[in-house]
Structures are given as structure tokens and as C-alpha cells.
């Protein structure tokens, strides 16, 4: 197969603009520059907790599915690390999260739930966006956040102990390409869903902009 038609490459190129829009949102820029408020970061952790809880429950339930099984990487699961971080930040689960953030999270989680029931193979797009992001940009945040907040604990989300991030990304992309070989139509649908995933992330970031 031509390298340009590998699913891993198609996902990267087709989502380039959407990815850029998400990572250059006001919230993310402030996060990287150390200008994000403690409260906004706590709301962000809460939002991630809700999203990963929904996603990882779906992945676990569907782990024997012929497509999902190919990208089943439980060693990347982030839910427990997010619970640990929320505890470190002394952030109660029944906190007063702004309605705009709750709405953005609900939209995101509802989409994951919908796919789980109707088109589980398209969850691959959400797995791709979330976990490859954690292994890439997430590792940059791991270096800057403790300095920005002058706090050493509460950043477990970005930590993958005993895991070779680069080697894992290679294996991850290899499995993506195996999925791509299953069907050209499926590859196109996964790329389209990845755009939707970045859009959901961008909407979440915009909701967090409002509480800075």
C-alpha cells in the first residue's frame, strides 16, 4: 500500500487544520504559557475525567470487537490517573462546574455513547485523538505544568511509568494501518470522525475560555 494511503498518515494529514485549531485555542495557549488559572485547570481535569470514563468504559466493553480489539491498549488508560489528580487538587466530584463546560462535556460523551451503540468501529478516531495526543503534546505539558503552577503533585495524567512512549506510538500507528487495510470506506469514516473529535475538543476548550 502506498504510504500516503496508510490510515495513520491519512488521519494526520486530514486533521492537520482541525488539530492546529484545537491546540491554538485560547485555553490551550494559556495552559502552555502558564497563564491558566488554577480553577480553570481543575475544571479541565474534571472534563477529562468525564470523557475518559465514558471512552474507556466503551473500549473495555467492546474490546473483543474485531476493529476495537486492534487498538486495545489498556496500558494507556487515563481514568485512574485523572482520579488521582483530582484528589491531589482537592477537587470534589460534585463541584460547581460551569454549565458551559458541562454542556461541552455532555456533547462529547454523548457522541462516544452513540458510536458505542451504533458504529463502534468509529471509536478508533476518538482513541487516536486522545491517546496519541497524551503521548505527544501531553508530554510537553508534563514538563511545563509543575513549573507554571509551582506544584509538583497532581500531574499523574501525563505520566506513563514503565512505558516507552515512542515505541508505543510506533506500535499504535502500525495497528491503525492494519485497520485501514480492512476497508477504504472505514478509513474514510474514521478520518471524518477524527475531525468531529477535534471539533468536540475545540468546543470544550472554548467553554473553558469562558471561565478563565
Kinemage of the C-alpha trace (Angstrom):
@kinemage 1
@onewidth
@group {chain A} dominant
@subgroup {mainchain}
@vectorlist {calphas} color= white
{ca unk a 1} P 0.000 0.000 0.000
{ca unk a 2} L 1.220 3.464 -0.865
{ca unk a 3} L 2.483 5.139 2.329
{ca unk a 4} L 0.272 8.165 1.665
{ca unk a 5} L -2.787 5.908 1.854
{ca unk a 6} L -1.937 4.383 5.234
{ca unk a 7} L -4.613 5.218 7.786
{ca unk a 8} L -2.087 6.703 10.225
{ca unk a 9} L -0.916 9.149 7.543
{ca unk a 10} L -4.443 9.888 6.317
{ca unk a 11} L -5.511 10.742 9.855
{ca unk a 12} L -2.541 13.019 10.384
{ca unk a 13} L -2.956 14.936 7.117
{ca unk a 14} L -6.754 15.152 7.079
{ca unk a 15} L -6.912 16.517 10.649
{ca unk a 16} L -3.932 18.874 10.440
{ca unk a 17} L -6.007 22.069 10.375
{ca unk a 18} L -8.501 20.838 12.982
{ca unk a 19} L -5.621 19.759 15.215
{ca unk a 20} L -3.994 23.172 14.873
{ca unk a 21} L -7.267 24.912 15.726
{ca unk a 22} L -7.592 22.837 18.897
{ca unk a 23} L -4.043 23.285 20.142
{ca unk a 24} L -4.002 27.027 19.398
{ca unk a 25} L -7.261 27.704 21.224
{ca unk a 26} L -7.031 30.396 23.882
{ca unk a 27} L -7.288 27.896 26.730
{ca unk a 28} L -4.511 25.638 25.411
{ca unk a 29} L -2.211 28.572 24.668
{ca unk a 30} L -2.700 29.875 28.202
{ca unk a 31} L -2.119 26.379 29.572
{ca unk a 32} L 1.231 26.088 27.787
{ca unk a 33} L 2.249 29.656 28.701
{ca unk a 34} L 1.445 29.255 32.369
{ca unk a 35} L -1.409 31.757 32.286
{ca unk a 36} L -4.202 29.286 33.034
{ca unk a 37} L -5.941 29.789 36.380
{ca unk a 38} L -5.967 27.024 38.963
{ca unk a 39} L -9.766 26.912 38.800
{ca unk a 40} L -9.824 26.516 35.000
{ca unk a 41} L -7.256 23.739 35.172
{ca unk a 42} L -9.366 21.917 37.764
{ca unk a 43} L -12.413 22.208 35.506
{ca unk a 44} L -10.253 20.827 32.674
{ca unk a 45} L -9.267 17.813 34.788
{ca unk a 46} L -12.909 17.231 35.671
{ca unk a 47} L -13.876 17.379 31.983
{ca unk a 48} L -11.124 14.925 31.025
{ca unk a 49} L -12.251 12.591 33.798
{ca unk a 50} L -15.778 12.507 32.388
{ca unk a 51} L -14.587 11.974 28.803
{ca unk a 52} L -12.081 9.247 29.628
{ca unk a 53} L -14.532 7.479 31.888
{ca unk a 54} L -17.021 7.287 29.024
{ca unk a 55} L -14.409 6.340 26.433
{ca unk a 56} L -12.639 3.704 28.499
{ca unk a 57} L -15.850 2.053 29.619
{ca unk a 58} L -16.814 1.783 25.951
{ca unk a 59} L -13.403 0.421 24.926
{ca unk a 60} L -13.466 -2.163 27.712
{ca unk a 61} L -16.976 -3.250 26.791
{ca unk a 62} L -16.032 -3.530 23.103
{ca unk a 63} L -12.503 -4.927 23.484
{ca unk a 64} L -13.388 -8.142 21.623
{ca unk a 65} L -14.849 -6.191 18.672
{ca unk a 66} L -12.843 -7.022 15.535
{ca unk a 67} L -11.827 -3.390 14.991
{ca unk a 68} L -11.578 -2.050 18.556
{ca unk a 69} L -9.505 -5.059 19.584
{ca unk a 70} L -6.733 -3.995 17.212
{ca unk a 71} L -6.310 -0.720 19.100
{ca unk a 72} L -6.899 -2.051 22.609
{ca unk a 73} L -4.115 -0.501 24.694
{ca unk a 74} L -5.267 -0.695 28.346
{ca unk a 75} L -1.781 0.434 29.435
{ca unk a 76} L -2.709 3.866 28.058
{ca unk a 77} L -5.932 4.212 30.044
{ca unk a 78} L -6.041 7.505 31.928
{ca unk a 79} L -9.099 7.318 34.188
{ca unk a 80} L -7.282 6.294 37.362
{ca unk a 81} L -4.576 8.912 36.846
{ca unk a 82} L -7.266 11.569 36.484
{ca unk a 83} L -8.929 10.420 39.700
{ca unk a 84} L -5.559 10.690 41.421
{ca unk a 85} L -5.020 14.189 40.049
{ca unk a 86} L -8.448 15.405 41.133
{ca unk a 87} L -7.670 14.107 44.627
{ca unk a 88} L -4.309 15.907 44.612
{ca unk a 89} L -6.062 19.140 43.646
{ca unk a 90} L -8.698 18.555 46.340
{ca unk a 91} L -11.375 18.879 43.731
{ca unk a 92} L -14.679 17.230 44.726
{ca unk a 93} L -16.605 15.347 42.050
{ca unk a 94} L -19.778 17.248 42.958
{ca unk a 95} L -18.101 20.611 42.421
{ca unk a 96} L -19.840 23.579 40.858
{ca unk a 97} L -18.601 23.108 37.282
{ca unk a 98} L -19.874 25.887 34.962
{ca unk a 99} L -22.840 24.949 32.807
{ca unk a 100} L -20.962 25.768 29.589
{ca unk a 101} L -18.263 23.211 30.481
{ca unk a 102} L -20.851 20.612 31.494
{ca unk a 103} L -22.671 21.109 28.189
{ca unk a 104} L -19.481 20.688 26.145
{ca unk a 105} L -18.583 17.540 28.074
{ca unk a 106} L -22.076 16.115 27.653
{ca unk a 107} L -21.890 16.676 23.894
{ca unk a 108} L -18.541 14.873 23.783
{ca unk a 109} L -19.644 11.936 25.942
{ca unk a 110} L -22.969 11.591 24.136
{ca unk a 111} L -21.106 11.208 20.851
{ca unk a 112} L -18.936 8.439 22.295
{ca unk a 113} L -22.004 6.683 23.701
{ca unk a 114} L -23.813 6.981 20.375
{ca unk a 115} L -20.924 5.428 18.466
{ca unk a 116} L -20.576 2.632 21.016
{ca unk a 117} L -24.122 1.576 20.250
{ca unk a 118} L -24.391 2.373 16.546
{ca unk a 119} L -20.913 2.416 14.940
{ca unk a 120} L -18.333 1.120 17.431
{ca unk a 121} L -15.581 0.913 14.816
{ca unk a 122} L -15.568 4.726 14.603
{ca unk a 123} L -14.425 4.930 18.230
{ca unk a 124} L -10.997 4.341 16.687
{ca unk a 125} L -10.987 8.060 15.817
{ca unk a 126} L -11.521 9.016 19.460
{ca unk a 127} L -8.883 6.542 20.642
{ca unk a 128} L -6.454 8.027 18.108
{ca unk a 129} L -7.065 11.661 19.043
{ca unk a 130} L -6.976 11.147 22.796
{ca unk a 131} L -4.154 8.683 23.378
{ca unk a 132} L -1.711 9.765 20.676
{ca unk a 133} L -2.249 13.289 21.984
{ca unk a 134} L -1.398 12.134 25.508
{ca unk a 135} L 1.798 10.512 24.250
{ca unk a 136} L 2.789 13.630 22.258
{ca unk a 137} L 1.591 17.078 23.348
{ca unk a 138} L 0.737 15.694 26.760
{ca unk a 139} L 4.410 15.000 27.359
{ca unk a 140} L 5.232 18.653 26.704
{ca unk a 141} L 2.627 19.735 29.238
{ca unk a 142} L 4.147 17.321 31.729
{ca unk a 143} L 7.312 19.432 31.662
{ca unk a 144} L 5.751 22.889 31.916
{ca unk a 145} L 2.750 22.487 34.234
{ca unk a 146} L 4.586 21.754 37.506
{ca unk a 147} L 6.645 24.927 36.962
{ca unk a 148} L 3.670 27.027 35.934
{ca unk a 149} L 1.623 26.067 38.972
{ca unk a 150} L 4.620 25.845 41.307
{ca unk a 151} L 3.307 22.446 42.329
{ca unk a 152} L 4.935 19.040 41.896
{ca unk a 153} L 1.959 16.743 42.501
{ca unk a 154} L -1.319 16.413 40.630
{ca unk a 155} L 0.033 15.759 37.138
{ca unk a 156} L -0.290 11.963 37.001
{ca unk a 157} L -2.382 12.252 33.853
{ca unk a 158} L 0.731 12.987 31.788
{ca unk a 159} L 2.822 10.235 33.342
{ca unk a 160} L 3.275 6.827 31.697
{ca unk a 161} L 5.658 4.951 34.006
{ca unk a 162} L 7.463 1.929 32.562
{ca unk a 163} L 6.220 2.766 29.086
{ca unk a 164} L 8.347 3.675 26.086
{ca unk a 165} L 6.243 6.456 24.566
{ca unk a 166} L 7.978 6.478 21.189
{ca unk a 167} L 7.839 2.710 20.780
{ca unk a 168} L 4.186 2.690 21.826
{ca unk a 169} L 3.377 5.337 19.211
{ca unk a 170} L 5.059 3.211 16.538
{ca unk a 171} L 3.001 0.164 17.519
{ca unk a 172} L -0.147 2.286 17.757
{ca unk a 173} L 0.290 3.605 14.209
{ca unk a 174} L 1.097 0.109 12.922
{ca unk a 175} L -2.217 -1.140 14.285
{ca unk a 176} L -4.032 1.849 12.835
{ca unk a 177} L -2.650 0.902 9.431
{ca unk a 178} L -3.875 -2.668 9.902
{ca unk a 179} L -7.355 -1.276 10.479
{ca unk a 180} L -7.001 0.900 7.388
{ca unk a 181} L -6.330 -2.172 5.262
{ca unk a 182} L -9.661 -3.675 6.300
{ca unk a 183} L -11.725 -1.227 4.246
{ca unk a 184} L -11.185 2.033 2.378
{ca unk a 185} L -14.682 3.146 3.337
{ca unk a 186} L -13.942 2.514 7.010
{ca unk a 187} L -10.715 4.519 6.754
{ca unk a 188} L -12.580 7.478 5.282
{ca unk a 189} L -15.245 7.295 8.001
{ca unk a 190} L -12.610 7.155 10.749
{ca unk a 191} L -10.888 10.236 9.302
{ca unk a 192} L -14.211 12.058 9.182
{ca unk a 193} L -14.946 11.107 12.791
{ca unk a 194} L -11.492 12.304 13.837
{ca unk a 195} L -12.441 15.754 12.523
{ca unk a 196} L -15.572 15.590 14.652
{ca unk a 197} L -13.448 14.578 17.658
{ca unk a 198} L -11.172 17.583 17.271
{ca unk a 199} L -14.255 19.776 16.932
{ca unk a 200} L -15.615 18.409 20.228
{ca unk a 201} L -12.274 19.121 21.890
{ca unk a 202} L -12.223 22.647 20.491
{ca unk a 203} L -15.737 23.273 21.830
{ca unk a 204} L -14.592 22.048 25.231
{ca unk a 205} L -11.597 24.397 25.169
{ca unk a 206} L -13.860 27.311 24.200
{ca unk a 207} L -16.116 26.555 27.184
{ca unk a 208} L -13.034 26.679 29.424
{ca unk a 209} L -12.023 30.029 27.880
{ca unk a 210} L -15.156 31.495 29.391
{ca unk a 211} L -14.159 30.640 32.973
{ca unk a 212} L -10.570 31.969 32.831
